[in-house]
Amino acid sequence: MESEEKTGKSVRVVRVSRKNTVYIPKDIAGEIGISEGSYLELKVEGGKLIATPIPDPFWLALKGPKFAEATPEEIEAISEEEQSRYEADRDHA
């Protein structure tokens, strides 16, 4: 069916196939940034199926928003603390 514009959102009617498979049109997949192998969170709200893309963890690690900042010196200090703790535990075992 033809795409319609309603409140700025793409709208498409698709058919549910065998094994409840749904084909997502290429333009809509591109619009939400999914491709073959992408994961979606599916939930039902008010009788509607909502599909939310789950970002790829590698993409998030490399290009996604960063939640914390640490200097190399802070990372080194934490590493040294953990190594000391590991060695102490190993000596007591």
N, C-alpha and C positions, 0 to 999 in steps of 0.2 A: 504494500500500500504506500501511497505517497506520504512524505514527511510533512508534518504540520508544525507551525510555530504557535505555541500557546505559552504565554508568560515567559518567553525566552528559552523554553526547554524543547528539545527534540522529542517528537512523539511518533511512535511507530507501532503498528499492530503486527505481531508475529504469531506463528502457530507453534504449539507445543507438539514435538515429535515423539517417536518411540522413546521409552525410558525417560520421559519427561525432559527431553533435550530441548533447549531453546536456542535458536540462532540469533546472535546479536549482530545487527547490520554493521558493516565496516565503518560507516560514517559515525555511528553512535559509539562504537568501540573506540575509535580515534578520539572522539570528543571527551571521553572519560579516561583516556590513557591506558586502555587495556589491549592486550594482544594474546595470541595463543600461549598458553601456559600461565597466564595471569590468574590470581586468586580473587574471588569476590566473597564478601560477607553477605549472606542472604538473611533477611528478616521480614517478618510480616507485621505491618502496622496498619491498623484500621482496615483490614481486609485487602491491603495492597502489598505486593511483593516489592521490597526495596533491595537493590543490589549495590553494594558499596565496594569499590576497588580497594584491595589491600596492597599497599606499596611493597615492592620487592625489597627485602632486607639489605641486599647489596647496594641497590640504588640509594636507599635511605642512608646507609653508612657513608657512601661516597658523596652524594649530592643533596641529601635531605637536610632539614634544619638541625642545627646543633643545639643541644640542651645544656651543655656545660662547657666550661673552658678550663684547661689545665696547661700549665707550662711544662716543658720537658723536665725542668728541675723537680716539680711536684710529682710527676710520674716516676722519676728516678727514685725519689725519697720513698714513695709508696712501695716501689719494687724492692728496695733494700729492706724495708720493714718486713715485707712478706717473706723475703728470703731468710731473714734472721729468725722469724717465727717458725718457718719450715725446718730450718736447721736445728732449732731448739727442740721442736717436737720430735724430730728424727733421733736426736741424741738421747731423749728420755724414753724412747721406745725400746 
